[in-house]
Every structure is written in C-alpha cells, then in structure tokens.
C-alpha cells in the first residue's frame, strides 16, 4: 500500500518549511532510513528519512518551495500503485485535525467559531488563532493557504499588513525531540549563479538570508528604535575572568567562564531590577515576564541565529556559561530546537561583537522584544582613577537599542546605567 511522506512539524511555532534538496528521484528504490530530502525551518536545517521501503512514486514540490507543515510531500509504495489520493493539499489521516484543543501535542487543531453566523467550520491552526485574537483580525475575512484551506500564521501576517497591526503573539514553545541536523546545517550551501557578466556574478539569495532580511526589515518598519551608547569600566570583569581561568586550570571548576558569560550574568541582574525592559510589545498590550529568557545572537556559517536560554535567571555563573555554550554549539551545528529560535521565545537579547573589535554599533531589536543590548570590544580609555589622578582604564562599549513605543528614554537610560553598574561591581 502506498504511504505518503509529510513535511514534519519541528516545534509548535513552525507553520511552514522550505524544501532544501531531494536526495532521491521519482522511480528510485528507497529503503527505510534512507535520506529523502532536506528542509529548513527558522534558520535550522534538517533531513527527513524514509519511514518505509519501496519505490518513490511521486514528489509534489520542488527544491526551494515553501511547504506548510503536515503537507504531503511525496509518496512511497510499489511500482504502478496509484498516488492520486495523496497529491499536495491532502493531509494524512494520522495528522487530521481534531475537534478539541490539546495543549500538550504539537498537532494541527480545527476550531469552530461560535460567532460565525452561518455555523460554518473555519480551519485554523492554534498559532494563527492566537495571532488573530491578539491583532483583532476577523478570521472570516482571511483566506487560508494551508492544507484544506486551513488558515496558518503567514495568512494572519499578510492580513495584518492592511490594518497595520502589531507583531503576532507566538504560541508557547513545546518540548519536542531535536532532529538530526543535516551537513548543510554546518556550512551554508554555495549560492546559485543566475547570471554571469564581464565583471560581476548575479547569485540567488539563500533561503536563510531571505528569512533574516525579512525579519530585520519588519523590525525597523514596525517599531520606533533608538540606541543609547555607554561605556563600562571592565576591570572587574577582567579580574573575574582571570580568577575563573585559574580555577579552570587548577581543576576547581570544569566550565570556562568567558567575558561574555559575565556580561550576560550582569544583564540578567539588571533585568531583575528593571522588569519593564524584560518585556514584549504588542501595540495595545505588553507581555511582562516573571523569568528572564535570554536571547543570544550567534554568528553561524548559515547566518545569524538567536536562540533563547529559558529561565536564565535561575542559573549560577558556571551554569549560565555551560548553557550558553551548549546553546551556541547547537545553533552552529543546526540542531537547536526550532521553538527556541522563535523571536517570541526570548524576553531580551544580547549581541556581542567584542571579539570582532567593534567599538560601537546599533543592534536591531528582535521583535516582539522591546530591547536588545550590543556588547562592544574593550578599549583603553582615559579615566579619573582618583581625584586629580588620571590613567588609562579598559572600557567596554555598551549599545542599547529599545523600542520607544514601549520604553521611554529615561527608563532605557537608567537600565543601561544599571548594566554598567552591574558590570563594574559584579560579584559571583
């Protein structure tokens, strides 16, 4: 019996995936466990294995297509078997939307809107429903582009552009198994050359770069961003770094605590004193977090990723260092949980360009977060050490970009000053 191959759902917040590369061709024999295709979702890349053995009877999408999750992508069966019933636009019976909401399982759920005068059923995913409710969008006016005409998140986003609504509220992250990353997750694929001239090449933009470009453009277009710059005396950080480095060498600790770890630790302490910055902005409402979910900008070969470290305020400095290192490693290897890459997963983000020698920059907010801290390199600058005595002191540049719709300039300045204070007087 022919068996459909569906586009997997990697995390509850993921509504669609981009097909990367087919590893099998139609008519080719497939064994259980063979790699069928690769796909991308929110800056991470994965590969799908065959669940059955047989012949690849049909494929319904081409490389580069954006495909809703749970959509039939291909069919495996015996030579000559019919696959008409599995053509794109049909979900499998195992994934058919159910009538009741089940919060624990990341499955597609069908809702019946009681206020619909015609008593017609409206197919909509949980994430899209929450987004529509937060934006005040009438889903009866939205045309779904998902399987069976189901309304998905991108449909709500498209509808919101006409009414200039705030950024969508993302669904709560679900604990899902982390799939195996593809080799492509470790190195960006070579761009396709579209045109060759005498002194130039026109190359296709990778899908990951398209996602990043869209996110950056929407961030600047949908918020009132302003950046404040300040410098902090880094002598205490360097002293602590030296202490932890010695403890590591002596075998007293097992974790290599870095300057960035210490800065993140100081930021968390500052956020606890300024909870109004540990927020997300949605136009007519704000989400105030009781815990610090720290986003960390990670530069990978595939592009910029910002995974979130949940409940970072519960960790000691060595625990924070260990978790941040693991999160960065997972992001670079491409096997980070996609839900942690959702901008709504973090309550505040830190982007450190100090290793690159950057002395000042303007980080872009990862909406719907209200602010982001840019950490710059340490540079010797003149400072009064005691009355009438000046000397060169290692100073770290700090750049805070905030959404002026959510925070006033005074609040942002006081928060940045508190980060400076925490860095200069850090005790761990």
Buried (B, 14 or more C-beta within 10 A) or exposed (E): EBBBBBBBBBBBBBBBBBBBBBBBEEEEEBEEEBBBBBBBBBBBBBBBBBEBEBBBBBBBBEEBBBBBBBBBBBBBBEEEBEBEEBEBEBBBEEBEBEEEEEEEEBBBBBBEBEEEEEEEEBBBBBBBBBBBEBBEBEBEEBEBBBBEEBBBBBBBBEBBEEEEBBBBBBBBBBEBEBBEBBEBBBEBBEEEEEEEEEEEEEEEEBBBBBBBEEBBEBBEEBBEBBBBBBBBBBBBBBEBBEEBBEBBEEEEBEBBBBBBBBBBBBBBBBBBBBEBBBBBBBBEEBBEBEBBBBBBBBBBEBBBBBBBBBEBBEBEBBEBBBBBBEBBEBBBEBBBBBBBBBBBBBBBBBBBBBEEEBBBBEBBBBBBBBBBBBBBBBBEEEBEEEEEEEEEBBBBBBBBBBBEBBBEEEBBBBBBBBBBBBBBEBEB
